[in-house]
């Protein structure tokens, strides 16, 4: 199930692998400390459907991301957001103007009680996401169609906004927070809590990229995350690119295992062509035997990641 947002590093296609593995475990609380576009949650909810006994907690440190999903969940704001987006033109000049004022919307005090700021942030994020290039929010260029059709680009902007009411019905069951990820993990931990973490990647000698904060995850940060999850009572799923130093650290810990993903990413160019590039991503899983519904030998999965991953 697709998200309303196009987000750099989203897990739209990888969720097809992650969610079936999650469903092998027993959980009563689902937590995403790094929510972003939320592809995994939407796919999970699609499978669970009528199961209302699960508590959902979604968190993101980005005020833009927090504002967007907070608006979608609000019974009045989601209607205002949808109307404002319908009236928004698909415009390169608009995208450029939003890029130039990006930082003005990143640090607003008491944001949760500022309905106008929530709405402005939510509108801004959707426009940057759907009119931007490659799912990057900070100067990533203006989105064009890979098949050269202007109507295709317009449909990718206007069609998803018409699904906002559908997402409102799903997300109103979620607790939405704007806190440090580690604080959320500590507060939500329990015997049958499931954590799905998709943190900024550490890329070895390169800096990891967090698309909305422009800060890379250091190896120390990734180690701290895995150390914290290893101490939790709940089960954990962590997405990361395959980096030898990270893999050595994680697999040396008890009970962690790795699911490998052969990822093919379609990277567009200004000529409208798609350049295919292959990556080795993985999902690290930590779960006790009593948290399993069933056990199954995992194979090497292959998936095609969408154009924005």
DONU-374704 format. One record per residue (C-alpha): residue in one letter; z, x negated, y. Coordinates in steps of 0.02 Angstrom, whole numbers, always signed. Example, Ala and Ser with C-alpha at 12.3 -4.5 7.8 and 13.67 -1.06 7.14 Angstrom:
{"A"; {+390; -615; -225}}
{"S"; {+357; -684; -53}}
//
This chain:
{"X"; {+0; +0; +0}}
{"X"; {-54; -75; +167}}
{"X"; {+58; -93; +318}}
{"X"; {+30; -27; +493}}
{"X"; {+30; -207; +553}}
{"X"; {-83; -354; +519}}
{"X"; {+35; -500; +503}}
{"X"; {+11; -685; +474}}
{"X"; {+78; -724; +300}}
{"X"; {+89; -542; +248}}
{"X"; {+104; -503; +62}}
{"X"; {-15; -356; +43}}
{"X"; {-102; -419; -114}}
{"X"; {+42; -524; -179}}
{"X"; {+151; -368; -180}}
{"X"; {+48; -311; -330}}
{"X"; {+130; -453; -426}}
{"X"; {+301; -454; -344}}
{"X"; {+342; -268; -357}}
{"X"; {+312; -247; -545}}
{"X"; {+428; -394; -573}}
{"X"; {+559; -314; -460}}
{"X"; {+551; -153; -559}}
{"X"; {+612; -246; -714}}
{"X"; {+783; -259; -630}}
{"X"; {+921; -135; -592}}
{"X"; {+966; -122; -408}}
{"X"; {+1047; +4; -292}}
{"X"; {+1019; -88; -128}}
{"X"; {+859; -173; -69}}
{"X"; {+867; -300; +73}}
{"X"; {+728; -391; +167}}
{"X"; {+801; -517; +290}}
{"X"; {+626; -571; +350}}
{"X"; {+535; -406; +359}}
{"X"; {+376; -435; +460}}
{"X"; {+243; -309; +408}}
{"X"; {+344; -253; +257}}
{"X"; {+204; -250; +127}}
{"X"; {+324; -274; -19}}
{"X"; {+439; -132; +35}}
{"X"; {+296; -8; +57}}
{"X"; {+228; -51; -114}}
{"X"; {+402; -37; -190}}
{"X"; {+433; +133; -110}}
{"X"; {+265; +194; -175}}
{"X"; {+322; +155; -352}}
{"X"; {+498; +224; -334}}
{"X"; {+443; +381; -243}}
{"X"; {+582; +510; -265}}
{"X"; {+723; +387; -300}}
{"X"; {+842; +419; -155}}
{"X"; {+989; +327; -233}}
{"X"; {+931; +159; -165}}
{"X"; {+990; +95; +4}}
{"X"; {+862; -2; +107}}
{"X"; {+905; -134; +237}}
{"X"; {+764; -215; +334}}
{"X"; {+793; -353; +461}}
{"X"; {+689; -464; +573}}
{"X"; {+743; -588; +705}}
{"X"; {+589; -550; +809}}
{"X"; {+625; -417; +939}}
{"X"; {+443; -364; +933}}
{"X"; {+450; -329; +747}}
{"X"; {+621; -245; +761}}
{"X"; {+559; -135; +905}}
{"X"; {+404; -80; +812}}
{"X"; {+492; -19; +655}}
{"X"; {+635; +53; +756}}
{"X"; {+510; +159; +851}}
{"X"; {+420; +212; +693}}
{"X"; {+587; +269; +620}}
{"X"; {+642; +367; +775}}
{"X"; {+602; +554; +771}}
{"X"; {+543; +554; +952}}
{"X"; {+483; +378; +986}}
{"X"; {+358; +374; +843}}
{"X"; {+263; +518; +924}}
{"X"; {+263; +432; +1094}}
{"X"; {+205; +269; +1015}}
{"X"; {+64; +354; +922}}
{"X"; {+2; +444; +1078}}
{"X"; {+8; +285; +1181}}
{"X"; {-90; +189; +1050}}
{"X"; {-222; +325; +1038}}
{"X"; {-249; +306; +1226}}
{"X"; {-261; +115; +1216}}
{"X"; {-435; +37; +1230}}
{"X"; {-498; -96; +1110}}
{"X"; {-516; -231; +1242}}
{"X"; {-527; -420; +1248}}
{"X"; {-455; -419; +1425}}
{"X"; {-305; -316; +1368}}
{"X"; {-272; -437; +1225}}
{"X"; {-282; -584; +1345}}
{"X"; {-160; -503; +1467}}
{"X"; {-35; -470; +1327}}
{"X"; {-48; -651; +1268}}
{"X"; {-5; -714; +1443}}
{"X"; {+154; -609; +1454}}
{"X"; {+210; -633; +1273}}
{"X"; {+374; -720; +1311}}
{"X"; {+434; -583; +1430}}
{"X"; {+466; -470; +1281}}
{"X"; {+555; -591; +1166}}
{"X"; {+735; -591; +1228}}
{"X"; {+799; -423; +1290}}
{"X"; {+986; -391; +1288}}
{"X"; {+1051; -232; +1206}}
{"X"; {+875; -191; +1148}}
{"X"; {+929; -57; +1024}}
{"X"; {+989; +57; +1165}}
{"X"; {+840; +25; +1280}}
{"X"; {+713; +155; +1224}}
{"X"; {+582; +106; +1352}}
{"X"; {+591; -77; +1300}}
{"X"; {+579; -27; +1116}}
{"X"; {+423; +75; +1151}}
{"X"; {+342; -61; +1257}}
{"X"; {+378; -193; +1124}}
{"X"; {+313; -83; +984}}
{"X"; {+151; -44; +1076}}
{"X"; {+128; -228; +1119}}
{"X"; {+153; -286; +939}}
{"X"; {+29; -162; +867}}
{"X"; {-104; -208; +995}}
{"X"; {-79; -395; +969}}
{"X"; {-78; -372; +782}}
{"X"; {-229; -258; +767}}
{"X"; {-335; -330; +908}}
{"X"; {-287; -509; +873}}
{"X"; {-368; -634; +756}}
{"X"; {-294; -687; +590}}
{"X"; {-133; -591; +614}}
{"X"; {-69; -720; +737}}
{"X"; {+21; -647; +886}}
{"X"; {+24; -795; +1004}}
{"X"; {-150; -831; +1070}}
{"X"; {-237; -810; +903}}
{"X"; {-398; -748; +985}}
{"X"; {-478; -578; +987}}
{"X"; {-517; -490; +824}}
{"X"; {-698; -469; +772}}
{"X"; {-777; -393; +617}}
{"X"; {-831; -503; +473}}
{"X"; {-982; -394; +442}}
{"X"; {-1032; -400; +626}}
{"X"; {-1009; -213; +652}}
{"X"; {-911; -164; +808}}
{"X"; {-868; +3; +727}}
{"X"; {-780; -89; +586}}
{"X"; {-668; -180; +709}}
{"X"; {-628; -19; +800}}
{"X"; {-582; +71; +639}}
{"X"; {-460; -68; +592}}
{"X"; {-373; -36; +757}}
{"X"; {-375; +154; +769}}
{"X"; {-364; +216; +589}}
{"X"; {-195; +139; +542}}
{"X"; {-107; +216; +693}}
{"X"; {-146; +389; +624}}
{"X"; {-35; +347; +475}}
{"X"; {+120; +321; +583}}
{"X"; {+193; +493; +534}}
{"X"; {+179; +446; +350}}
{"X"; {+275; +285; +378}}
{"X"; {+402; +377; +484}}
{"X"; {+446; +484; +333}}
{"X"; {+475; +330; +227}}
{"X"; {+564; +216; +349}}
{"X"; {+690; +343; +414}}
{"X"; {+790; +304; +257}}
{"X"; {+805; +120; +305}}
{"X"; {+939; +31; +405}}
{"X"; {+845; -78; +530}}
{"X"; {+930; -231; +605}}
{"X"; {+889; -376; +722}}
{"X"; {+1005; -513; +662}}
{"X"; {+1010; -686; +587}}
{"X"; {+943; -677; +408}}
{"X"; {+1091; -770; +333}}
{"X"; {+1214; -649; +413}}
{"X"; {+1119; -502; +338}}
{"X"; {+1120; -581; +165}}
{"X"; {+1306; -613; +169}}
{"X"; {+1347; -438; +230}}
{"X"; {+1235; -346; +105}}
{"X"; {+1275; -443; -53}}
{"X"; {+1332; -347; -206}}
{"X"; {+1314; -344; -395}}
{"X"; {+1158; -236; -387}}
{"X"; {+1084; -292; -221}}
{"X"; {+906; -355; -225}}
{"X"; {+852; -480; -91}}
{"X"; {+670; -512; -54}}
{"X"; {+649; -659; +64}}
{"X"; {+485; -714; +141}}
{"X"; {+547; -848; +262}}
{"X"; {+443; -964; +371}}
{"X"; {+372; -1091; +250}}
{"X"; {+416; -1274; +246}}
{"X"; {+251; -1365; +222}}
{"X"; {+305; -1539; +170}}
{"X"; {+246; -1663; +300}}
{"X"; {+183; -1523; +410}}
{"X"; {+288; -1400; +508}}
{"X"; {+304; -1227; +435}}
{"X"; {+237; -1087; +543}}
{"X"; {+330; -934; +597}}
{"X"; {+192; -833; +680}}
{"X"; {+298; -745; +809}}
{"X"; {+427; -880; +854}}
{"X"; {+315; -1034; +837}}
{"X"; {+455; -1124; +745}}
{"X"; {+436; -1208; +578}}
{"X"; {+563; -1198; +440}}
{"X"; {+640; -1367; +404}}
{"X"; {+678; -1423; +227}}
{"X"; {+862; -1411; +273}}
{"X"; {+839; -1227; +318}}
{"X"; {+751; -1187; +154}}
{"X"; {+887; -1278; +56}}
{"X"; {+1021; -1181; +149}}
{"X"; {+933; -1017; +107}}
{"X"; {+924; -1056; -79}}
{"X"; {+1103; -1119; -80}}
{"X"; {+1162; -955; -3}}
{"X"; {+1061; -847; -123}}
{"X"; {+1126; -948; -271}}
{"X"; {+1303; -902; -221}}
{"X"; {+1264; -716; -204}}
{"X"; {+1308; -586; -335}}
{"X"; {+1141; -498; -312}}
{"X"; {+968; -545; -374}}
{"X"; {+843; -637; -266}}
{"X"; {+655; -652; -245}}
{"X"; {+591; -787; -127}}
{"X"; {+409; -813; -80}}
{"X"; {+352; -988; -34}}
{"X"; {+201; -1100; -47}}
{"X"; {+213; -1224; -189}}
{"X"; {+286; -1383; -115}}
{"X"; {+345; -1514; -239}}
{"X"; {+505; -1561; -147}}
{"X"; {+554; -1378; -128}}
{"X"; {+512; -1339; -309}}
{"X"; {+614; -1486; -372}}
{"X"; {+764; -1429; -272}}
{"X"; {+755; -1247; -326}}
{"X"; {+716; -1274; -510}}
{"X"; {+862; -1394; -526}}
{"X"; {+977; -1248; -489}}
{"X"; {+1039; -1140; -634}}
{"X"; {+950; -976; -676}}
{"X"; {+806; -992; -551}}
{"X"; {+630; -971; -618}}
{"X"; {+458; -977; -538}}
{"X"; {+310; -859; -544}}
{"X"; {+150; -949; -494}}
{"X"; {+17; -867; -389}}
{"X"; {-161; -929; -369}}
{"X"; {-201; -867; -196}}
{"X"; {-374; -858; -121}}
{"X"; {-370; -830; +66}}
{"X"; {-520; -768; +163}}
{"X"; {-517; -864; +326}}
{"X"; {-639; -793; +452}}
{"X"; {-739; -889; +581}}
{"X"; {-811; -844; +749}}
{"X"; {-982; -830; +667}}
{"X"; {-920; -683; +564}}
{"X"; {-926; -779; +401}}
{"X"; {-783; -793; +277}}
{"X"; {-725; -963; +217}}
{"X"; {-632; -950; +51}}
{"X"; {-485; -1067; +28}}
{"X"; {-371; -1077; -122}}
{"X"; {-183; -1101; -114}}
{"X"; {-42; -1117; -239}}
{"X"; {+96; -997; -189}}
{"X"; {+245; -944; -293}}
{"X"; {+391; -825; -304}}
{"X"; {+561; -894; -353}}
{"X"; {+670; -770; -448}}
{"X"; {+857; -772; -479}}
{"X"; {+934; -633; -586}}
{"X"; {+1070; -615; -717}}
{"X"; {+1031; -545; -889}}
{"X"; {+1133; -389; -855}}
{"X"; {+1025; -352; -703}}
{"X"; {+867; -341; -808}}
{"X"; {+793; -177; -864}}
{"X"; {+677; -269; -981}}
{"X"; {+623; -447; -1011}}
{"X"; {+444; -507; -1019}}
{"X"; {+360; -676; -1024}}
{"X"; {+275; -709; -856}}
{"X"; {+96; -771; -848}}
{"X"; {+5; -861; -711}}
{"X"; {-56; -729; -590}}
{"X"; {-209; -733; -482}}
{"X"; {-229; -629; -326}}
{"X"; {-347; -615; -179}}
{"X"; {-248; -621; -19}}
{"X"; {-316; -518; +123}}
{"X"; {-402; -592; +274}}
{"X"; {-242; -607; +375}}
{"X"; {-136; -703; +250}}
//
